[in-house]
Amino acid sequence: MTTFGIEEEFFFLTPEQMLPADMAEDVYGRLSEDPTWAPVVHREFLASQIEHASAVFTDLGDAAEGLLGFRREIDADAGRHGVSVASIGTTPDAQAFPTIADVDRYHRVVRDMAGVIADHQMCGLHVHVGIPSREHGVAAMNAVRPWLPLLTAMSGNSPLWRGHDTGYESWRTVQLRRWTTAGCPPRFADAADYDRRIHQLVGVGGVTDVALIAWNVRLSEHAPTIEFRMSDAQLTTDDTLLVTALCRALVLRAIDDVERDGLAAAARVRPVRPVRPAGEPDLDVPPELLSAAMVHSAHTGLSGTAFDPVSGCLVPAVDLVHRLERHLAEPLERMGDREIVHELIERLLRDGTGAARQVAAWRRNGIAGLRRLYASTITAPSITRPTTAMGGGRGPAPDVERLAGGIR
């Protein structure tokens, strides 16, 4: 079974205004002394944030137990401190400049990026999927690139910023474009090409090391994984698991193609064509088109159109979600995820993205509506079921530490 790991970031918020609450260090201090949570809890960039870098899983049900265990823990801590906690891409309101966690590396980033940091008050979801080798990882990166706009449309959860509805489902996606390396990566010939090009970026525009290369998908430098970074932090555990299952299935589909056709064929650059044969996505989508498609998806989410990797055109986003589900049917079935993913997709299309749910709550009852939404979603139960007797993932795993990403 192909392994995966999940990094979830959370905001602590003042209950009255839903402003960032700088109390993460207190929570981190307690959890880092608890042997259950010490291996998986991490400081994040802001003093109002905390991160869960999960254990390594093979099963969605086991992952749900691990994610929910951590969410319950920080929700209880938030209650003891009289604040709220939420898994959202941006906060409904924000101070003029955030309080940075007291970590030397973070302060160096502030010096390098200057005014960009004022608006860098956001939380993401990062999904790691195990790969056989970096060569396979680069081939998988090339294959998943065309689907990143749709995944962004499905996972938008940052519509509110500084007291206003931005009109975007993922304002975080727009804000991240200010960073030196952000958005969809280019296509690479092989692992050597990837390594050469990322190291050329070091030292340019605040990229002090390869960990600050913030592409929507990249290879991990610490674990044998490919890391997806396009998604906002998700309201519920099941929202997170849907993104995770789709990421894993995309990588599996790509590796299947590599095993069938060989690495050389996977790397071969072909001319861009309007329509590829047999309903297969075009792997040579130009980076400028993907960049535009990402902003398009960040704006409209699932309510409008999204970029179709097969036709190269905009099509109804809901139709494209169903096409992706069909495209991934075999790897989803192999991992035992097909039924649960179908159910989660139907729920997403029925209830809307996290962004849609936030905006609806905001319009109905302002801050009070958001407070209720965040409280009801942070520990909402999962429809998945663990396969292990102990529920899986509640304690440390030997390589958990290496899954940690973010600004490190």
N, C-alpha and C positions, 0 to 999 in steps of 0.2 A: 504493500500500500504506500502511495506517495505521501510523504509527510508534509505538514504545514505548521506554521506558527503565526500568531496574531499579535499585533501591537495596537492597543487601544489607548487613546489619550482622553483625559477628562478635565473639565473645568469645575472648580468650586466657585459658587456664585452667591452674592448677597441676596437674601430673600426679597428685599423690598424693591430693588431696581434691577436685579439680575446682572450686576456688575461683577467682574472678576474679584474673587475674595482671596487674598494672599495668605492662605493657610496650608498650602500643600506641604511645606517643610514639616509641620507638626504631624501630619498624617504619614508622610514618608518616614519620619523618625520612629514612629511606633511600628509601622509595618516592616521596616528594615531590621527590626530586632525580633520579629516573629519568624521562627524557622519555616513556617508554611509559606510566608509571603516574601521573605527577604530575597530569594532568588529571582522574583518576577516583578518587583516594584522598582520603579526608577523615577528619579527627578526628571522634570521636563524643563523646557526653556524658560517658562514663566513661573513666578512664585504662586500662581493660581492654578497650576496644572500638575497632574500626576499621570504616570504612564504604567500600564500593565503590559509587559513583554512576556507573552505566555510561554508555557511549556510547549514541547513539540508533540503534535497530535497526528493521528491518522484518521480519526473518526469525528464527525461533526457533533455527535451527542456528547462525547467526552469533552470536546472543546467548549460546548455550551456550559457544562458543569464548571469548568475552570473559569470561564469568563464571568458567569453569574456569581461564583464565589467571591471573586475580587470586587465586582460591582456591589454586592451586598456589604462587603467590608467597608468600602469607602463611603457608601450611603449611610451606614451607621455612624462612621466618623463624622461625616458632615452634619448629621443630626445632633451629635454631641456638641458640635461647635456652633450650632444655630445657623448653619448655612445650607445651601442646596448644592447638589452635584449633578452634572449633566454631561452627556456624550453628544456634543454638538460641534459643528465646524467653526462657527464664530459665536460670540456672545451677543445677546440682544443689545447691550450697551457696553461701553468701554471707557476707561480713563484715557486722558490725552496721551499718556505714555505708560506702558506696562512696567510692573516691577519684575526685574529679571532674577531668576534663581541664582543664588550665590555660588556660581561655578565659574572658575577662571575661563574655561573655554567659551562659555556663553557671553561673558563680558567682552572677550576678544571679538566675537561675532558682532556684538553691538557696536564696537569701535569701527569695524570694517564696513558694516552695512548702514550705519548712521540712521538717517530719517526713515528708512524702510521699516525699522523696528517698531515705530509708533503704531503701525497697523498690523504688525505680525502678532496678532492675538487670535490664534486659531488652533484647532485640534484636528488631527487626521487619524485615519485608520490605515495601517500598513500590514499587508499580508505577505508572508514568506512562504514559498513553495519549494520543496526539495527538488534538486536537479542532479543528474548523474555526473555532470562535469560542467565547467564554464563554457565549453564549446556548445553543449546542449542548451545551456542558459542563454547564450547569445542567439542561437537559433529560435528559442522560445520568445525572446524579446522581439525579434523581427516579426514573429507570427502574431503576437498579441497586440502590437502597436495599433493596427487598424480598429481594434475593438475598444480602445481606451476611451474615446468619446462617449460611446454607449454606456460603459461602466460608470463614467462620470454622471451621465444623465440619470442613471438608476440610483446613485448614491448621494445625490445632492442633499445637504443638511446644514446649509449656512446661509439662509435667506436674509437674516436680520443683522444690522450693523449700525452701531452708534444711534440707536433709538429709531431706526427707520427700516422699512421693508425695501431692500435694495432692488427688487424686481428680478433678482437672479436666484436660481435654486442653489447654486454653489458660489457664493461670493468669495469663499476661500480660494477657489480655483483662480479667480481673477486677481486676487491679492498676491498670490504666489508668483505670478508672472513678473513681478518686480525683481525677483531674485536672479542672480547671474545664470544659473542653470536650472530651468524649470520647464515644465511641459513635456511633450512627447520627445523621446530621444530619436536620433537619426537611425537609419538602418546600418548594421555593421557587417563586415565581411566574415569575421571570425573573432575568437576571443582575443587574439593578439591585436587585432584592429581596435577592439573595444578598449583594451588596457592601454594601448598607445594613446588613444584619443582622450580618455579620461585623465591620464597623467599630464597631457598637454594643457588641460584646463587648470591644474593646480597652480596657484599663485596669481590667477587672473580674476579680477573683480570680486574679491572677497572669498574666493574658493581656496581656503588655506590647506585643505586636504580632500581626498576623494569622498569622505563622508559627507561633505557639503555639496556634492553633486546631487541635485534634487529632482532629477527626472521622474516622471510618473511611473516608470518601471526601470529597474536597474539590477545589476548583480550585487549581492552582498559581498563585502570584503571580509566578513567575519564568520560566515556560515555558508555551506554549500546550497545556497538558495537563490531564487529570483524573487525580487521584492517589488510588490505593487504598492504605489504610493498616491494614486489619483483620488482616492475616496476621502470625503469628509468623515470625521468621527460619526458613528451611527447611533441613533436613539436607543435601539434595543439590541439585545444579544442576537436575536434572529436576523435583524437587518445586517449585522456584522457577518453572520454565518452565510447569508446569501451571497454577499460579495466574495467571501472566502471560497465557497464552493465553486463559484464561477471562475475565479482566478485559478484554482487548482485544475479545473477541467480544461481551461484554455492551455495551460502548460502541458498537461497530459496529451491533449490533441496535437500540440506542436511537436512534442517528443515522439509521438506515434509517427508523424509525418517524417521526422528525421530518421527514425529507425527504418522506415520503409524506403525513403528516397536517398538517404545519406546526407551527411553534413554539408558536403560540397553543393548539392542541389539546393539545400535550404538557404545557403548563403548567396546563391547566384542571383544577381540583379537582373530583372527582366524589364522590358519597356513598360511604362504605365499604359494600361488599356482601359477604356470606359467600362467594359464588362469582361470578367474572367469566365472561362468555361466551367461548366458543371457546378455553378453556384458557389464556387470557392472565393474567399476574400482575396483581394489584391494586396500582396505584401509590400508592394512598392509605392504605397501612397506617399506623395511628396510631403515633407515635414511641414511646409507652409499650409497645406490643406488640412493636415491633422491638427495643427495649431489653431486654425480657424474653427475647425469642428469641435475642438475642446471648449472654446469660448461659447460657441453656439449651444452645446449641451449644458454648459454651466448656467446659461441664461434660461433655457426653456425646460430643462429636465425631461420628463416624460409627457408633458402636456402638448408638445408640438412635434417637430421633426428632429431626426438625428441622422448623422452621416452613416450611410450604408457601405461597408467595405467591399461588398460584391459589385454593386452598380456604380459606386463612386458618386452617388446622388444623395440628396436628402429625402428620407422617407418617413412616414409616421413612426415615432419612437416606439409606440406600443407594438407595431408590427415587427420592428427590428428586435425587440426583446424576445418575441416568439421565435424569430429566425435564429437568434443566438442559442436559445434553448434547444432547438432542433440540431444546430451545428455541433452542440456539445453532448448530444444524447448518449453516445457510446461511452465516453469517459465518465460521465455522470453515473451511468448504469454500473460501470465497472467499480466505481468507488462506493456504490450503495447510496448515492446522493440523489438519484433522479426524482424519486417521489417527493422527497422533502424540498428539493429545489423548485419543483413544479408548484407545490403548495405555497412556498414563500413568494414565488413570482406572482401567483394569483392574488395573494394578500397585498403585495406591493402595488399591483395594478388596481386593486379595489380601494385600498386605504390611502394610496399616494406615497410619495417619497417622504423622508423626514422633513425636508423643506416645506412640502405642501402641508404636512401636519402642523409644523410650527406656525406657518402663516395663518392657517385656519384658527388655531388657538389664539394667536395674537389678535386677529380681527374680531373674534368673538368676545374676548375678555381681557385683552392687554396682558400686562405682566402677570396678573393672577392666572390667566389661562395658560401662559407658558409655565408658570410654577407647577400647576397641576399636571401638565403634559410631561415635564421633566421628571416629576416625582413618580408618575405612573409608568414611565418607560425605562428608567435606569435599572430596575431589577425585574422587569416584566418577564414572566417565565417563558422558556423556550418550548417549541413544539417538538424538538428533537429529544431523543432518549440516549443516554450513555450506554456503551457496550461493555464497559468494565464495571466490576462489582463496586469499586470505590468511587465511581463517577469520573475518574480521570482528571489529571491536570490541576488538582487542588494543591499539590505540593511541588517542590522544586524538581527540575529535571537537569541532568548533567550539563546540557548545552544551552539552557535557557538564556544565560547571560549574553551569549553570542548573538541572540536574535535582536537585541536592542538596536534601534535605529535612531531616526530623528537627527537633531543638531548635536552631533557628538564627534 
